[in-house]
Amino acid sequence: MTAIADVERMPLEVAALFTAMSEGMGLTHKHLVTMFGIAGKDPLRTVRRWCHGDRPIPAPIYRAIEGMYDRLDKEVDRIEKRVTTAQAAGETVTLTAYRNEHQLRVAEPEFDGLPASFHRAILLRVWESTGAPIVYAEGDFLDDDEA
């Protein structure tokens, strides 16, 4: 990872890494605005400027993205180990994805506050290494707005 001290010295490299990490975790600019409570006249523009290297990324936000990326790696390792162990025992494994944050929060509360796309990014990486298929969860997961 790029050291925090480098955030000011190498803004284009840092912006590119920040953008790649965010996108690799399934995070859109809108997700970043919501997750970090970016305020102001045009918060999406603020995030776009960070990602393009036009504005420095605040160190706490950069560290938070690094931390999330580390969490993604750990989750991939955890699920991958479980899948490969089951596959070695001859079991068929299917990975369950969720269409929205409500479904994810209900089924896997440890992901509360994260978009369903973050969880799907984890599953994609597990699929790449194990070949275990990904399917959407079945069942009634209506949230308050859909009920």
C-alpha positions in Angstrom: 0.0 0.0 0.0 1.0 3.6 -0.5 2.2 5.2 2.7 0.1 8.0 4.0 3.0 10.4 3.8 3.0 9.8 0.0 -0.6 11.0 -0.3 0.6 14.6 -0.7 3.7 13.8 -2.7 2.2 11.5 -5.3 -1.4 12.5 -5.7 -2.0 10.8 -9.1 -0.6 7.5 -7.9 -2.5 7.7 -4.7 -5.7 8.7 -6.6 -5.3 5.8 -9.0 -4.7 3.3 -6.2 -7.7 4.7 -4.2 -9.9 4.4 -7.3 -8.7 0.9 -8.1 -9.3 -0.3 -4.5 -12.7 1.3 -4.3 -13.8 -0.1 -7.6 -12.3 -3.5 -6.8 -14.5 -3.6 -3.7 -17.6 -2.7 -5.7 -17.9 0.8 -4.3 -19.3 3.6 -6.4 -18.7 7.3 -5.8 -22.2 7.4 -4.3 -21.3 4.6 -1.9 -18.2 6.6 -0.8 -20.3 9.7 -0.3 -22.7 7.8 1.9 -20.2 5.7 3.8 -18.0 8.7 4.7 -20.7 11.3 5.1 -19.2 13.6 2.5 -21.0 16.9 2.8 -21.0 20.1 0.8 -22.6 21.6 -2.2 -21.7 18.6 -4.5 -20.3 15.6 -2.6 -20.1 13.4 -5.7 -17.9 16.0 -7.3 -15.6 16.0 -4.3 -15.2 12.2 -4.6 -14.6 12.5 -8.4 -11.8 15.0 -7.7 -10.2 12.7 -5.3 -10.3 9.8 -7.8 -8.9 12.0 -10.6 -6.1 13.3 -8.5 -7.4 16.9 -8.6 -7.8 17.1 -4.9 -5.8 15.3 -2.1 -7.7 12.4 -0.5 -8.1 13.1 3.2 -5.8 10.7 5.1 -8.6 9.3 7.3 -10.6 8.4 4.2 -7.6 6.9 2.5 -6.8 4.8 5.6 -10.4 3.7 5.8 -10.3 2.4 2.2 -7.1 0.6 2.9 -8.7 -1.0 6.0 -11.7 -2.0 3.9 -9.5 -3.5 1.3 -7.6 -5.5 4.0 -11.0 -6.7 5.3 -12.0 -7.8 1.8 -8.8 -9.8 1.5 -9.4 -11.5 4.9 -13.0 -12.3 4.0 -11.9 -13.8 0.6 -9.3 -15.9 2.5 -11.8 -17.0 5.1 -14.5 -18.0 2.5 -12.0 -19.5 0.1 -10.6 -21.8 2.8 -14.1 -22.9 3.7 -15.0 -23.6 0.1 -11.8 -25.4 -0.8 -12.1 -27.6 2.3 -15.6 -28.5 1.4 -14.7 -29.1 -2.3 -11.8 -31.4 -1.2 -14.3 -33.4 0.8 -16.4 -33.9 -2.4 -19.1 -31.4 -1.4 -20.7 -29.0 -4.0 -20.5 -25.4 -2.8 -22.6 -22.5 -4.0 -21.8 -18.9 -3.0 -24.8 -16.8 -2.1 -25.0 -13.2 -3.2 -27.5 -10.6 -2.2 -29.3 -8.1 -4.4 -29.3 -5.2 -1.9 -28.0 -4.0 1.4 -31.2 -5.1 3.3 -30.8 -8.7 2.1 -27.1 -8.7 3.1 -27.8 -7.1 6.5 -30.5 -9.7 7.3 -28.5 -12.7 6.1 -25.0 -11.6 7.2 -25.2 -8.9 9.9 -21.4 -8.6 10.1 -21.6 -6.7 6.8 -24.0 -4.1 8.1 -23.2 -0.7 6.8 -21.5 -2.1 3.7 -23.1 -2.2 0.2 -24.1 -5.6 -1.2 -21.7 -4.9 -4.0 -18.8 -5.2 -1.5 -19.9 -8.7 -0.6 -20.4 -9.6 -4.3 -16.8 -8.4 -4.9 -15.6 -10.9 -2.3 -17.6 -13.7 -3.9 -16.2 -12.9 -7.3 -12.7 -13.3 -6.0 -13.6 -16.6 -4.3 -15.2 -17.8 -7.6 -12.1 -16.9 -9.5 -10.0 -19.2 -7.3 -12.4 -22.0 -6.6 -14.9 -22.1 -9.4 -17.8 -22.2 -6.9 -20.9 -20.8 -8.6 -22.5 -17.6 -7.3 -26.3 -17.4 -7.1 -28.7 -14.8 -5.7 -30.3 -15.6 -2.4 -33.8 -16.9 -2.6 -36.6 -15.9 -0.3 -38.5 -12.9 0.8 -36.1 -10.1 1.7 -38.4 -7.1 1.3 -37.1 -4.0 3.1 -39.4 -1.5 4.7 -39.7 0.5 1.5 -40.7 -2.5 -0.6 -43.1 -4.1 1.9 
